[in-house]
Amino acid sequence: MGIRTLNEGVILVTLPEEPHLSDEIETINGIIGKRCDRDVVVDFLRVKTLTSSSICNLIILHKFLTKCGYRLILCNVSMLIKGIFAVIGLQDFFEFAEDRYAALDSVIQTS
């Protein structure tokens, strides 16, 4: 996983594949829980599947950020992963962008 803090007040996270995905999102939750002062873009380019634990950790991350007035944007999400979100009723809960550039542009335009 890669975590980069960008000058625009954004944290860009590139997720690994499972089985490490859930642990990595939990790590991000720990970071955001201590210092919630930036929007977060999560890049799913390498993610092929999601476990319930990963989904729970994403919900927690979303709640941390929303409570602090910041955004969580998921990008490069495959149709399979989007289908998982749709089946469990979370397609409207999360904000999606086509790729990291569209996500970053969205954050910069609303700042």
DSSP file (Angstrom, degrees, kcal/mol; ACC not computed):
  #  RESIDUE AA STRUCTURE BP1 BP2  ACC     N-H-->O    O-->H-N    N-H-->O    O-->H-N    TCO  KAPPA ALPHA  PHI   PSI    X-CA   Y-CA   Z-CA
    1    1 A M              0   0    0      0, 0.0     2,-0.4     0, 0.0    14,-0.2   0.000 360.0 360.0 360.0 151.3    0.0    0.0    0.0
    2    2 A G  E     -A   14   0A   0     12,-1.6    12,-2.6     2,-0.0     2,-0.5  -0.993 360.0-169.4-126.9 134.0    1.1    3.5   -0.5
    3    3 A I  E     +A   13   0A   0     -2,-0.4     2,-0.4    10,-0.2    10,-0.2  -0.982  11.6 176.5-121.1 121.8   -0.1    6.5    1.5
    4    4 A R  E     -A   12   0A   0      8,-2.6     8,-3.3    -2,-0.5     2,-0.6  -0.989  22.3-146.9-127.4 131.2    0.8   10.0    0.1
    5    5 A T  E     -A   11   0A   0     -2,-0.4     6,-0.2     6,-0.2     2,-0.2  -0.862  23.8-154.0 -93.5 121.5   -0.1   13.3    1.6
    6    6 A L  E >>  -A   10   0A   0      4,-3.5     3,-1.5    -2,-0.6     4,-0.8  -0.615  24.6-115.4 -97.7 156.4   -0.6   15.8   -1.3
    7    7 A N  T 34 S+     0   0    0      1,-0.3    -1,-0.1    -2,-0.2    -2,-0.0   0.735 108.5  71.4 -60.3 -24.4   -0.2   19.5   -1.1
    8    8 A E  T 34 S-     0   0    0      2,-0.1    -1,-0.3     1,-0.1     3,-0.1   0.338 122.5 -97.1 -77.9   9.7   -3.9   20.0   -1.9
    9    9 A G  T <4 S+     0   0    0     -3,-1.5    30,-1.6     1,-0.3     2,-0.4   0.844  86.3 125.5  79.1  34.5   -4.9   18.7    1.6
   10   10 A V  E  <  -Ab   6  39A   0     -4,-0.8    -4,-3.5    28,-0.2     2,-0.5  -0.966  53.3-146.0-129.7 140.7   -5.6   15.2    0.3
   11   11 A I  E     -Ab   5  40A   0     28,-2.7    30,-2.9    -2,-0.4     2,-0.5  -0.940  16.9-157.4-102.4 126.3   -4.3   11.8    1.4
   12   12 A L  E     -Ab   4  41A   0     -8,-3.3    -8,-2.6    -2,-0.5     2,-0.5  -0.924   9.7-170.2-105.7 122.3   -4.0    9.4   -1.6
   13   13 A V  E     -Ab   3  42A   0     28,-3.1    30,-3.8    -2,-0.5     2,-0.6  -0.956  11.1-161.4-117.4 125.3   -4.1    5.7   -0.7
   14   14 A T  E     -Ab   2  43A   0    -12,-2.6   -12,-1.6    -2,-0.5    30,-0.1  -0.931  22.2-144.9-104.8 115.0   -3.2    2.9   -3.1
   15   15 A L        -     0   0    0     28,-2.2    31,-0.5    -2,-0.6     2,-0.1  -0.463   2.6-136.8 -83.1 149.0   -4.7   -0.3   -1.8
   16   16 A P        -     0   0    0      0, 0.0     2,-0.1     0, 0.0    -1,-0.1  -0.352  34.6 -87.8 -86.5 177.4   -3.1   -3.8   -2.1
   17   17 A E    >   -     0   0    0      1,-0.1     3,-1.2    30,-0.1     4,-0.4  -0.373  64.2 -58.7 -76.4 164.4   -5.0   -6.9   -3.0
   18   18 A E  T 3  S+     0   0    0      1,-0.3    -1,-0.1     2,-0.2    30,-0.1  -0.454 112.9  48.5 -63.2 150.9   -6.6   -9.1   -0.3
   19   19 A P  T 3  S+     0   0    0      0, 0.0     4,-0.4     0, 0.0    -1,-0.3  -0.976 123.7  39.7 -91.9   3.2   -5.7  -10.6    2.1
   20   20 A H  S <> S+     0   0    0     -3,-1.2     4,-2.1     1,-0.2    -2,-0.2   0.573  92.9  88.3 -89.0  -9.7   -3.9   -7.5    3.2
   21   21 A L  H  > S+     0   0    0     -4,-0.4     4,-2.3     1,-0.2     5,-0.2   0.916  86.2  48.4 -57.9 -50.5   -6.6   -5.0    2.2
   22   22 A S  H  > S+     0   0    0      1,-0.2     4,-2.2    -3,-0.2    -1,-0.2   0.902 111.8  50.0 -60.2 -43.4   -8.6   -5.1    5.4
   23   23 A D  H  > S+     0   0    0     -4,-0.4     4,-1.9     1,-0.2    -1,-0.2   0.886 110.5  50.8 -62.2 -39.0   -5.5   -4.6    7.6
   24   24 A E  H  X S+     0   0    0     -4,-2.1     4,-2.1     2,-0.2    -2,-0.2   0.905 109.8  48.3 -68.3 -41.3   -4.4   -1.6    5.4
   25   25 A I  H  X S+     0   0    0     -4,-2.3     4,-2.4     1,-0.2    -1,-0.2   0.888 109.7  53.9 -66.0 -36.7   -7.7    0.1    5.6
   26   26 A E  H  X S+     0   0    0     -4,-2.2     4,-1.8    -5,-0.2    -1,-0.2   0.888 106.6  52.4 -62.1 -38.6   -7.7   -0.4    9.4
   27   27 A T  H  X S+     0   0    0     -4,-1.9     4,-1.9     2,-0.2    -2,-0.2   0.916 108.8  49.6 -62.0 -44.0   -4.3    1.3    9.5
   28   28 A I  H  X S+     0   0    0     -4,-2.1     4,-3.0     1,-0.2     5,-0.3   0.905 107.1  55.3 -61.7 -41.4   -5.7    4.2    7.6
   29   29 A N  H  X S+     0   0    0     -4,-2.4     4,-2.8     1,-0.2    -1,-0.2   0.889 106.5  51.5 -59.0 -39.1   -8.6    4.4   10.0
   30   30 A G  H  X S+     0   0    0     -4,-1.8     4,-1.2     2,-0.2    -1,-0.2   0.903 111.8  46.2 -63.6 -41.6   -6.0    4.6   12.8
   31   31 A I  H  X S+     0   0    0     -4,-1.9     4,-1.8     2,-0.2     3,-0.4   0.944 116.8  43.0 -65.7 -48.9   -4.3    7.5   11.1
   32   32 A I  H  < S+     0   0    0     -4,-3.0    -2,-0.2     1,-0.2    -1,-0.2   0.866 108.4  59.8 -67.2 -36.9   -7.5    9.4   10.3
   33   33 A G  H  < S+     0   0    0     -4,-2.8     3,-0.2    -5,-0.3    -1,-0.2   0.815 111.3  41.0 -60.8 -30.7   -8.9    8.7   13.8
   34   34 A K  H  < S+     0   0    0     -4,-1.2     2,-0.3    -3,-0.4    -1,-0.2   0.812 133.3  17.1 -85.0 -33.5   -6.0   10.5   15.3
   35   35 A R     <  +     0   0    0     -4,-1.8     2,-1.3    -5,-0.1    -1,-0.2  -0.717  65.0 178.2-146.3  88.0   -5.8   13.4   12.9
   36   36 A C        +     0   0    0     -2,-0.3    -4,-0.1    -3,-0.2    -3,-0.1  -0.700  39.8 118.1 -95.3  85.5   -8.9   13.9   10.7
   37   37 A D        +     0   0    0     -2,-1.3     2,-0.3     2,-0.1    -1,-0.2   0.163  59.1  55.8-138.3  20.8   -7.9   17.0    8.7
   38   38 A R  S    S-     0   0    0     -3,-0.1   -28,-0.2    -6,-0.1     2,-0.1  -0.993  76.1-107.1-150.9 154.9   -7.9   15.9    5.0
   39   39 A D  E     -b   10   0A   0    -30,-1.6   -28,-2.7    -2,-0.3     2,-0.4  -0.479  37.7-139.6 -72.7 156.1  -10.0   14.4    2.3
   40   40 A V  E     -bc  11  72A   0     31,-2.9    33,-2.6   -30,-0.2     2,-0.5  -0.985  14.3-166.4-127.3 128.7   -9.0   10.8    1.4
   41   41 A V  E     -bc  12  73A   0    -30,-2.9   -28,-3.1    -2,-0.4     2,-0.6  -0.965  10.7-160.7-109.6 125.1   -8.9    9.3   -2.1
   42   42 A V  E     -bc  13  74A   0     31,-3.0    33,-2.7    -2,-0.5     2,-0.6  -0.938   6.2-149.9-112.4 119.3   -8.6    5.5   -2.1
   43   43 A D  E     -bc  14  75A   0    -30,-3.8   -28,-2.2    -2,-0.6     3,-0.3  -0.789  13.0-175.8 -92.8 118.8   -7.3    3.9   -5.3
   44   44 A F    >   +     0   0    0     31,-2.9     3,-1.5    -2,-0.6    34,-0.3   0.137  43.3 123.4 -96.8  16.5   -8.7    0.4   -5.9
   45   45 A L  T 3  S+     0   0    0      1,-0.3    -1,-0.2    30,-0.1    31,-0.1   0.832  81.4  36.4 -51.6 -40.2   -6.7   -0.3   -9.0
   46   46 A R  T 3  S+     0   0    0    -31,-0.5     2,-0.4    -3,-0.3    -1,-0.3   0.531  92.2 109.3 -90.3  -7.5   -5.1   -3.5   -7.6
   47   47 A V    <   +     0   0    0     -3,-1.5    31,-0.3     1,-0.2    34,-0.2  -0.579  33.0 168.8 -81.5 125.1   -8.2   -4.7   -5.7
   48   48 A K        +     0   0    0     -2,-0.4     2,-0.3     1,-0.3    -1,-0.2   0.688  66.4   5.6-103.9 -26.7   -9.9   -7.8   -7.2
   49   49 A T        -     0   0    0     31,-0.0     2,-0.4    32,-0.0    -1,-0.3  -0.965  62.8-135.8-152.9 164.3  -12.3   -8.6   -4.3
   50   50 A L        -     0   0    0     -2,-0.3     2,-0.2    -3,-0.1   -33,-0.0  -0.974   9.7-149.8-127.7 141.6  -13.6   -7.3   -1.0
   51   51 A T     >  -     0   0    0     -2,-0.4     4,-2.1     1,-0.1     5,-0.2  -0.621  34.1-108.4 -98.0 166.9  -14.2   -9.1    2.3
   52   52 A S  H  > S+     0   0    0     -2,-0.2     4,-2.5     1,-0.2     5,-0.2   0.854 120.9  56.9 -62.5 -33.5  -16.8   -8.1    4.8
   53   53 A S  H  > S+     0   0    0      2,-0.2     4,-2.3     1,-0.2    -1,-0.2   0.907 106.3  48.6 -64.2 -42.2  -14.0   -6.8    7.0
   54   54 A S  H  > S+     0   0    0      2,-0.2     4,-2.1     1,-0.2    -2,-0.2   0.910 111.4  50.0 -63.8 -42.1  -12.7   -4.5    4.3
   55   55 A I  H  X S+     0   0    0     -4,-2.1     4,-2.2     2,-0.2    -2,-0.2   0.922 110.2  50.4 -63.3 -44.4  -16.2   -3.2    3.7
   56   56 A C  H  X S+     0   0    0     -4,-2.5     4,-2.3     1,-0.2    -2,-0.2   0.911 110.1  50.1 -59.5 -43.1  -16.7   -2.5    7.4
   57   57 A N  H  X S+     0   0    0     -4,-2.3     4,-2.3     1,-0.2    -1,-0.2   0.856 108.9  52.0 -66.1 -34.6  -13.4   -0.7    7.6
   58   58 A L  H  X S+     0   0    0     -4,-2.1     4,-2.6     2,-0.2    -1,-0.2   0.892 108.9  50.6 -66.4 -39.1  -14.4    1.5    4.6
   59   59 A I  H  X S+     0   0    0     -4,-2.2     4,-2.4     2,-0.2    -2,-0.2   0.919 110.7  49.3 -63.3 -43.3  -17.6    2.4    6.3
   60   60 A I  H  X S+     0   0    0     -4,-2.3     4,-2.6     2,-0.2    -2,-0.2   0.924 111.3  49.3 -60.7 -45.4  -15.7    3.3    9.5
   61   61 A L  H  X S+     0   0    0     -4,-2.3     4,-2.4     1,-0.2     5,-0.2   0.926 110.4  50.7 -60.5 -45.4  -13.3    5.5    7.4
   62   62 A H  H  X S+     0   0    0     -4,-2.6     4,-2.7     1,-0.2     5,-0.2   0.912 111.0  48.7 -58.5 -44.0  -16.2    7.2    5.7
   63   63 A K  H  X S+     0   0    0     -4,-2.4     4,-2.3     2,-0.2    -2,-0.2   0.902 109.7  51.7 -66.0 -41.5  -17.9    7.9    9.0
   64   64 A F  H  X S+     0   0    0     -4,-2.6     4,-1.3     1,-0.2    -2,-0.2   0.959 115.2  42.4 -55.6 -51.8  -14.6    9.4   10.5
   65   65 A L  H  X>S+     0   0    0     -4,-2.4     5,-3.2     1,-0.2     4,-0.5   0.908 113.5  50.2 -66.4 -43.9  -14.2   11.7    7.5
   66   66 A T  H ><5S+     0   0    0     -4,-2.7     3,-1.2     1,-0.2    -1,-0.2   0.908 107.6  54.6 -61.5 -42.3  -17.8   12.7    7.3
   67   67 A K  H 3<5S+     0   0    0     -4,-2.3    -1,-0.2     1,-0.3    -2,-0.2   0.845 111.5  45.2 -59.6 -33.9  -17.9   13.6   11.0
   68   68 A C  H 3<5S-     0   0    0     -4,-1.3    -1,-0.3    -3,-0.2    -2,-0.2   0.459 121.9-105.9 -90.0  -2.1  -14.9   15.9   10.5
   69   69 A G  T <<5S+     0   0    0     -3,-1.2     2,-0.2    -4,-0.5    -3,-0.2   0.727  80.4 120.0  85.9  22.5  -16.3   17.5    7.3
   70   70 A Y      < -     0   0    0     -5,-3.2     2,-0.3    -6,-0.1    -1,-0.3  -0.695  55.6-117.5-117.0 170.6  -14.1   15.7    4.9
   71   71 A R        -     0   0    0     -2,-0.2   -31,-2.9    -3,-0.1     2,-0.5  -0.780   6.5-153.5-113.1 150.7  -14.7   13.4    1.9
   72   72 A L  E     -c   40   0A   0     -2,-0.3    23,-0.8   -33,-0.2     2,-0.5  -0.994  18.9-174.5-116.7 121.6  -13.8    9.8    1.0
   73   73 A I  E     -cd  41  95A   0    -33,-2.6   -31,-3.0    -2,-0.5     2,-0.5  -0.977  11.0-154.6-121.1 127.9  -13.6    9.1   -2.7
   74   74 A L  E     -cd  42  96A   0     21,-3.0    23,-2.3    -2,-0.5     2,-0.3  -0.860  19.9-177.6-100.1 132.0  -13.0    5.7   -4.1
   75   75 A C  E     +cd  43  97A   0    -33,-2.7   -31,-2.9    -2,-0.5    23,-0.2  -0.857  54.6  27.2-130.6 165.3  -11.5    5.5   -7.6
   76   76 A N  S    S+     0   0    0     21,-0.8     2,-0.5    22,-0.8    -1,-0.2   0.858  75.5 167.8  53.5  39.1  -10.5    2.9  -10.1
   77   77 A V        -     0   0    0     20,-0.5    -1,-0.2    -3,-0.2   -32,-0.1  -0.735  30.7-129.8 -87.1 123.2  -13.2    0.6   -8.7
   78   78 A S     >  -     0   0    0     -2,-0.5     4,-2.6   -31,-0.3     5,-0.2  -0.188  20.5-110.4 -67.9 162.6  -13.8   -2.3  -11.0
   79   79 A M  H  > S+     0   0    0      1,-0.2     4,-2.2     2,-0.2     5,-0.1   0.859 119.4  56.1 -61.6 -35.6  -17.3   -3.3  -12.2
   80   80 A L  H  > S+     0   0    0      2,-0.2     4,-1.7     1,-0.2    -1,-0.2   0.939 110.0  43.5 -61.9 -47.6  -17.1   -6.4  -10.0
   81   81 A I  H  > S+     0   0    0      2,-0.2     4,-2.2     1,-0.2    -2,-0.2   0.901 112.4  52.5 -66.7 -40.9  -16.4   -4.3   -6.8
   82   82 A K  H  X S+     0   0    0     -4,-2.6     4,-2.3     1,-0.2    -1,-0.2   0.878 107.1  54.7 -60.7 -35.8  -19.1   -1.8   -7.8
   83   83 A G  H  X S+     0   0    0     -4,-2.2     4,-2.6     2,-0.2    -1,-0.2   0.880 105.2  52.2 -63.8 -38.4  -21.4   -4.8   -8.1
   84   84 A I  H  X S+     0   0    0     -4,-1.7     4,-1.8     2,-0.2    -2,-0.2   0.935 109.9  48.6 -62.5 -46.1  -20.6   -5.9   -4.6
   85   85 A F  H  <>S+     0   0    0     -4,-2.2     5,-3.4     1,-0.2     6,-0.7   0.896 112.5  49.4 -60.1 -39.8  -21.4   -2.4   -3.3
   86   86 A A  H ><5S+     0   0    0     -4,-2.3     3,-1.1     4,-0.2    -2,-0.2   0.918 107.6  53.0 -66.3 -43.5  -24.7   -2.4   -5.2
   87   87 A V  H 3<5S+     0   0    0     -4,-2.6    -1,-0.2     1,-0.3    -2,-0.2   0.868 113.7  42.6 -61.4 -37.4  -25.7   -5.8   -3.9
   88   88 A I  T 3<5S-     0   0    0     -4,-1.8    -1,-0.3    -5,-0.2    -2,-0.2   0.396 118.3-111.2 -92.7   4.5  -25.2   -4.7   -0.3
   89   89 A G  T < 5S+     0   0    0     -3,-1.1    -3,-0.2    -4,-0.3     3,-0.2   0.751  85.7 114.0  80.4  25.0  -26.9   -1.4   -0.9
   90   90 A L     >< +     0   0    0     -5,-3.4     4,-1.6    -6,-0.2     3,-0.4   0.278  36.5 103.4-110.9  10.6  -23.8    0.9   -0.5
   91   91 A Q  T  4 S+     0   0    0     -6,-0.7    -1,-0.1     1,-0.2    -5,-0.1   0.805  92.2  37.9 -65.1 -26.6  -23.5    2.2   -4.1
   92   92 A D  T  4 S+     0   0    0     -3,-0.2    -1,-0.2    -7,-0.2    -2,-0.1   0.558 106.7  67.2 -97.6  -9.7  -24.9    5.5   -3.0
   93   93 A F  T  4 S+     0   0    0     -3,-0.4     2,-0.2    -8,-0.1    -2,-0.2   0.897  99.5  53.6 -73.9 -42.4  -23.2    5.6    0.4
   94   94 A F  S  < S-     0   0    0     -4,-1.6     2,-0.5   -21,-0.0   -21,-0.1  -0.629  81.6-127.4 -96.2 152.9  -19.7    6.0   -1.1
   95   95 A E  E     -d   73   0A   0    -23,-0.8   -21,-3.0    -2,-0.2     2,-0.3  -0.861  29.0-161.3 -97.9 131.6  -18.5    8.6   -3.6
   96   96 A F  E     -d   74   0A   0     -2,-0.5     2,-0.3   -23,-0.2   -21,-0.2  -0.855  12.0-172.6-116.7 148.6  -16.8    7.1   -6.7
   97   97 A A  E     -d   75   0A   0    -23,-2.3   -21,-0.8    -2,-0.3   -20,-0.5  -0.971  32.4-121.9-133.7 152.1  -14.5    8.6   -9.3
   98   98 A E  S    S-     0   0    0     -2,-0.3   -22,-0.8   -23,-0.2     2,-0.3   0.921  88.3 -14.3 -59.3 -47.5  -13.3    7.1  -12.6
   99   99 A D  S  > S-     0   0    0    -24,-0.2     4,-2.1   -23,-0.1     5,-0.2  -0.869  78.8 -87.2-147.9 179.0   -9.6    7.4  -11.7
  100  100 A R  H  > S+     0   0    0     -2,-0.3     4,-2.7     1,-0.2     5,-0.2   0.832 122.8  55.5 -65.3 -31.4   -7.3    9.2   -9.2
  101  101 A Y  H  > S+     0   0    0      2,-0.2     4,-2.4     1,-0.2    -1,-0.2   0.910 109.1  46.2 -68.9 -40.7   -7.0   12.3  -11.4
  102  102 A A  H  > S+     0   0    0      2,-0.2     4,-2.1     1,-0.2    -2,-0.2   0.889 114.0  49.8 -66.0 -38.8  -10.8   12.7  -11.5
  103  103 A A  H  X S+     0   0    0     -4,-2.1     4,-2.0     2,-0.2    -2,-0.2   0.938 112.9  45.3 -64.9 -47.1  -11.0   12.1   -7.7
  104  104 A L  H  X S+     0   0    0     -4,-2.7     4,-2.5     1,-0.2    -2,-0.2   0.893 112.0  52.4 -64.9 -39.7   -8.3   14.7   -7.0
  105  105 A D  H  X S+     0   0    0     -4,-2.4     4,-2.3     1,-0.2    -1,-0.2   0.898 107.9  52.1 -62.4 -40.3   -9.8   17.2   -9.4
  106  106 A S  H  X S+     0   0    0     -4,-2.1     4,-1.2     2,-0.2    -2,-0.2   0.901 111.2  47.0 -62.0 -42.3  -13.2   16.8   -7.6
  107  107 A V  H  X S+     0   0    0     -4,-2.0     4,-0.6     1,-0.2     3,-0.3   0.919 112.7  48.6 -65.7 -44.5  -11.5   17.5   -4.3
  108  108 A I  H >< S+     0   0    0     -4,-2.5     3,-0.7     1,-0.2    -2,-0.2   0.883 109.5  52.6 -65.5 -38.8   -9.6   20.5   -5.5
  109  109 A Q  H 3< S+     0   0    0     -4,-2.3    -1,-0.2     1,-0.2    -2,-0.2   0.788 111.9  45.2 -69.4 -27.2  -12.7   22.0   -7.2
  110  110 A T  H 3<        0   0    0     -4,-1.2    -1,-0.2    -3,-0.3    -2,-0.2   0.465 360.0 360.0 -95.4  -1.3  -14.8   21.8   -4.0
  111  111 A S    <<        0   0    0     -3,-0.7    -1,-0.2    -4,-0.6    -2,-0.1   0.478 360.0 360.0 -78.5 360.0  -12.1   23.2   -1.7
